[in-house]
Amino acid sequence: MTSPKVRTSATSKPATTATIVLAFASVYFFWGSTYTAIRIGAAQMPALLLAGTRFTVAGAILLAWCRWRGYKLVWPRKTMLVLALIGLLLLGGGNVGLVYAEETVPSGLASLVLAVIPLYVALIEIFLPGGEPLPRRGWLGMALGFAGLAALVWPSISSGIAGDHARLLALGVLLAGALSWTIGSLLSRRSRLPVNSFVAAAWQMLAAGASSTVIGTALGQWPQFHFNGASAGSLAYLITGGSLLGYTGFIYLIEHVPVAKVSSYAYVNPVVAVLLGIFFLHERPAPAEFAGMAGILLAVFLLTTSRVKTRGPERPVEELEQVPAE
């Protein structure tokens, strides 16, 4: 029996209207709905163990699929270490921070706070070597975005000052997780690793999943891991919908659709998350939070469209990997 030919990159096939629509639906709905699933799971499982279990299982499944497809799995040690570091920043820091915050913060609010990640990326890139300057449209989006963020979190800050310190801490962790995701995104883009996107995602998930599980175990959190119908459903949905279907839909789109169109997830996912939080979790955003939502979504639109026009069509794929719920 001959061994399968090892491939280092995905083989593109002609796209159809139906497959593109399905891929967009996966990215819009599955990624947007993961905030709701995380909120349900966070009530039953500690953040480290929920994220650790999710990413370990999803990473193993994706890696097995990559092996079946014949992709090269093992790379030089430096490349593997960079993949692990990116996974720790994106998923270990960014997603674990999100899960921890959603133990206290409503899912819709969490999704809107993390919608400012493209603003963080643009702001940090200004000061990096070889970074890109922002046009006037981008600066307008930046100012509007941070004003929207202030309006969004002000009710929570007020309640924190009044004594709800847990909510205040959750917001701090959420913003720290957003920073971790931002740094991981920039590192991913600037590293320009030759690894297939699916293989890279699998190793990143495994690195984040293994480290989160080890830390959660060391902290003695397993007695707080309640495996019941709600937690099992949440975990299964996050593994399949968030980490597998949503991400594969994303990879398919960046291979067949202009980057500017794919980046629309940045202002669609928060709307999906807010609506699902209202309908399924009975969340009731404050009026100031709706104002903040409008400001942030408009800001992300202004910023992403200005950056697309500035950079042109050669933008690397990794620049889009800024989806906190993944």
VOROGU-615908 format. One record per residue (C-alpha): x, y, z; residue number from 1; residue in three letters. Coordinates in steps of 0.25 Angstrom, whole numbers. Example, Ala and Ser with C-alpha at 12.3 -4.5 7.8 and 13.67 -1.06 7.14 Angstrom:
2
c1;c2;c3;resi;resn
49;-18;31;1;ALA .
55;-4;29;2;SER .
END
This chain:
326
c1;c2;c3;resi;resn
0;0;0;1;MET .
6;14;-4;2;THR .
6;25;6;3;SER .
-3;37;4;4;PRO .
4;49;-2;5;LYS .
8;59;8;6;VAL .
2;73;5;7;ARG .
6;86;11;8;THR .
-6;95;7;9;SER .
-21;93;4;10;ALA .
-25;90;-10;11;THR .
-35;100;-16;12;SER .
-47;95;-23;13;LYS .
-57;104;-31;14;PRO .
-67;110;-22;15;ALA .
-82;110;-24;16;THR .
-92;120;-19;17;THR .
-98;110;-10;18;ALA .
-85;106;-3;19;THR .
-81;121;-2;20;ILE .
-95;124;5;21;VAL .
-93;112;14;22;LEU .
-79;116;18;23;ALA .
-84;131;21;24;PHE .
-96;125;29;25;ALA .
-86;116;37;26;SER .
-77;128;40;27;VAL .
-88;138;43;28;TYR .
-97;128;51;29;PHE .
-88;118;58;30;PHE .
-77;128;62;31;TRP .
-88;138;67;32;GLY .
-95;128;74;33;SER .
-83;122;82;34;THR .
-85;134;92;35;TYR .
-98;128;96;36;THR .
-93;114;97;37;ALA .
-81;119;105;38;ILE .
-90;126;115;39;ARG .
-98;113;117;40;ILE .
-85;105;119;41;GLY .
-79;115;128;42;ALA .
-90;113;138;43;ALA .
-86;99;139;44;GLN .
-71;98;137;45;MET .
-59;106;141;46;PRO .
-53;114;129;47;ALA .
-40;107;129;48;LEU .
-46;93;128;49;LEU .
-57;97;118;50;LEU .
-47;103;109;51;ALA .
-37;92;111;52;GLY .
-47;81;108;53;THR .
-53;88;96;54;ARG .
-40;91;89;55;PHE .
-33;78;92;56;THR .
-44;70;86;57;VAL .
-46;80;74;58;ALA .
-31;80;72;59;GLY .
-30;65;72;60;ALA .
-42;64;62;61;ILE .
-36;74;53;62;LEU .
-22;69;53;63;LEU .
-27;55;50;64;ALA .
-35;60;38;65;TRP .
-22;67;33;66;CYS .
-15;54;34;67;ARG .
-26;47;26;68;TRP .
-25;58;16;69;ARG .
-10;56;15;70;GLY .
-5;70;20;71;TYR .
9;71;26;72;LYS .
7;71;42;73;LEU .
20;72;48;74;VAL .
29;84;45;75;TRP .
43;89;51;76;PRO .
43;92;66;77;ARG .
43;107;64;78;LYS .
31;106;55;79;THR .
24;97;65;80;MET .
28;107;77;81;LEU .
22;119;70;82;VAL .
9;111;67;83;LEU .
8;108;81;84;ALA .
11;122;86;85;LEU .
0;127;76;86;ILE .
-10;117;81;87;GLY .
-7;121;96;88;LEU .
-9;136;92;89;LEU .
-22;134;84;90;LEU .
-29;123;90;91;LEU .
-22;121;104;92;GLY .
-22;136;107;93;GLY .
-33;141;98;94;GLY .
-44;130;99;95;ASN .
-41;126;114;96;VAL .
-43;141;117;97;GLY .
-56;141;110;98;LEU .
-61;129;117;99;VAL .
-57;134;130;100;TYR .
-64;147;128;101;ALA .
-77;141;123;102;GLU .
-78;134;137;103;GLU .
-82;149;141;104;THR .
-84;157;128;105;VAL .
-96;155;119;106;PRO .
-92;149;105;107;SER .
-97;160;97;108;GLY .
-89;170;105;109;LEU .
-76;161;104;110;ALA .
-78;160;89;111;SER .
-78;175;88;112;LEU .
-66;178;96;113;VAL .
-58;168;88;114;LEU .
-63;175;75;115;ALA .
-53;185;78;116;VAL .
-41;176;75;117;ILE .
-39;181;61;118;PRO .
-38;195;67;119;LEU .
-27;189;76;120;TYR .
-20;183;64;121;VAL .
-20;196;56;122;ALA .
-15;204;68;123;LEU .
-4;195;72;124;ILE .
1;194;57;125;GLU .
3;209;56;126;ILE .
15;207;66;127;PHE .
21;194;60;128;LEU .
32;194;51;129;PRO .
27;194;37;130;GLY .
13;196;42;131;GLY .
2;204;34;132;GLU .
-3;218;37;133;PRO .
-18;220;38;134;LEU .
-25;229;28;135;PRO .
-35;239;33;136;ARG .
-46;230;31;137;ARG .
-39;220;40;138;GLY .
-36;230;51;139;TRP .
-51;234;51;140;LEU .
-55;219;53;141;GLY .
-44;218;64;142;MET .
-50;230;72;143;ALA .
-64;225;70;144;LEU .
-61;211;74;145;GLY .
-54;215;87;146;PHE .
-66;225;90;147;ALA .
-75;213;88;148;GLY .
-67;204;97;149;LEU .
-68;215;108;150;ALA .
-83;216;106;151;ALA .
-84;200;106;152;LEU .
-76;198;119;153;VAL .
-81;210;127;154;TRP .
-93;203;133;155;PRO .
-84;191;138;156;SER .
-74;201;143;157;ILE .
-84;208;151;158;SER .
-89;195;157;159;SER .
-75;191;160;160;GLY .
-72;204;167;161;ILE .
-85;202;175;162;ALA .
-80;189;180;163;GLY .
-82;179;169;164;ASP .
-67;176;168;165;HIS .
-69;162;161;166;ALA .
-74;169;149;167;ARG .
-63;179;149;168;LEU .
-53;168;150;169;LEU .
-60;161;139;170;ALA .
-59;173;130;171;LEU .
-44;175;133;172;GLY .
-41;160;129;173;VAL .
-49;161;117;174;LEU .
-41;174;112;175;LEU .
-28;166;116;176;ALA .
-33;154;108;177;GLY .
-36;164;96;178;ALA .
-22;169;97;179;LEU .
-16;155;97;180;SER .
-24;151;85;181;TRP .
-19;164;78;182;THR .
-4;161;81;183;ILE .
-7;146;76;184;GLY .
-13;151;63;185;SER .
-2;161;60;186;LEU .
9;150;63;187;LEU .
1;140;54;188;SER .
1;150;43;189;ARG .
16;155;44;190;ARG .
21;141;46;191;SER .
17;136;32;192;ARG .
18;122;35;193;LEU .
18;112;23;194;PRO .
8;103;31;195;VAL .
-6;99;25;196;ASN .
-17;108;32;197;SER .
-24;95;36;198;PHE .
-12;89;42;199;VAL .
-8;102;49;200;ALA .
-22;103;55;201;ALA .
-21;89;60;202;ALA .
-8;90;67;203;TRP .
-12;104;73;204;GLN .
-25;98;79;205;MET .
-17;86;85;206;LEU .
-6;95;91;207;ALA .
-17;104;97;208;ALA .
-26;92;101;209;GLY .
-14;84;108;210;ALA .
-9;96;115;211;SER .
-23;100;120;212;SER .
-26;86;125;213;THR .
-13;85;132;214;VAL .
-14;98;139;215;ILE .
-29;95;143;216;GLY .
-25;82;148;217;THR .
-14;88;156;218;ALA .
-23;97;162;219;LEU .
-33;86;166;220;GLY .
-44;91;158;221;GLN .
-50;77;154;222;TRP .
-60;76;165;223;PRO .
-66;89;160;224;GLN .
-68;82;146;225;PHE .
-82;79;145;226;HIS .
-85;69;134;227;PHE .
-100;70;131;228;ASN .
-109;72;119;229;GLY .
-107;87;119;230;ALA .
-92;86;120;231;SER .
-91;74;110;232;ALA .
-99;82;100;233;GLY .
-91;94;101;234;SER .
-78;87;100;235;LEU .
-83;79;88;236;ALA .
-87;91;81;237;TYR .
-74;99;84;238;LEU .
-66;87;78;239;ILE .
-74;85;66;240;THR .
-81;99;63;241;GLY .
-70;108;68;242;GLY .
-57;101;66;243;SER .
-60;92;54;244;LEU .
-71;96;45;245;LEU .
-69;111;48;246;GLY .
-54;111;46;247;TYR .
-55;102;33;248;THR .
-65;111;27;249;GLY .
-56;123;30;250;PHE .
-44;116;23;251;ILE .
-53;112;11;252;TYR .
-57;127;10;253;LEU .
-43;133;10;254;ILE .
-39;123;-1;255;GLU .
-51;127;-10;256;HIS .
-56;141;-6;257;VAL .
-50;155;-5;258;PRO .
-44;158;8;259;VAL .
-52;171;10;260;ALA .
-65;162;9;261;LYS .
-60;152;19;262;VAL .
-56;162;29;263;SER .
-71;166;30;264;SER .
-72;155;42;265;TYR .
-66;166;51;266;ALA .
-79;174;51;267;TYR .
-89;163;48;268;VAL .
-85;153;60;269;ASN .
-88;163;71;270;PRO .
-102;166;66;271;VAL .
-104;151;65;272;VAL .
-99;149;79;273;ALA .
-107;160;85;274;VAL .
-120;156;78;275;LEU .
-118;141;83;276;LEU .
-115;146;97;277;GLY .
-128;154;97;278;ILE .
-137;142;92;279;PHE .
-130;130;98;280;PHE .
-124;135;111;281;LEU .
-134;147;114;282;HIS .
-123;157;114;283;GLU .
-127;171;115;284;ARG .
-116;181;110;285;PRO .
-117;195;116;286;ALA .
-120;207;106;287;PRO .
-106;212;108;288;ALA .
-101;198;103;289;GLU .
-110;199;91;290;PHE .
-103;212;88;291;ALA .
-90;206;90;292;GLY .
-93;195;81;293;MET .
-97;204;70;294;ALA .
-84;212;71;295;GLY .
-75;200;72;296;ILE .
-81;193;60;297;LEU .
-80;206;51;298;LEU .
-66;208;56;299;ALA .
-62;194;52;300;VAL .
-69;196;38;301;PHE .
-61;209;36;302;LEU .
-48;203;41;303;LEU .
-48;190;33;304;THR .
-53;197;20;305;THR .
-42;208;21;306;SER .
-31;197;24;307;ARG .
-36;189;12;308;VAL .
-34;201;3;309;LYS .
-21;204;9;310;THR .
-15;190;8;311;ARG .
-21;185;-5;312;GLY .
-24;171;-8;313;PRO .
-10;165;-3;314;GLU .
-14;165;11;315;ARG .
-10;152;18;316;PRO .
-20;142;22;317;VAL .
-15;143;37;318;GLU .
-20;157;38;319;GLU .
-34;152;39;320;LEU .
-32;143;50;321;GLU .
-38;152;61;322;GLN .
-50;144;65;323;VAL .
-51;143;80;324;PRO .
-61;132;81;325;ALA .
-55;124;69;326;GLU .
END
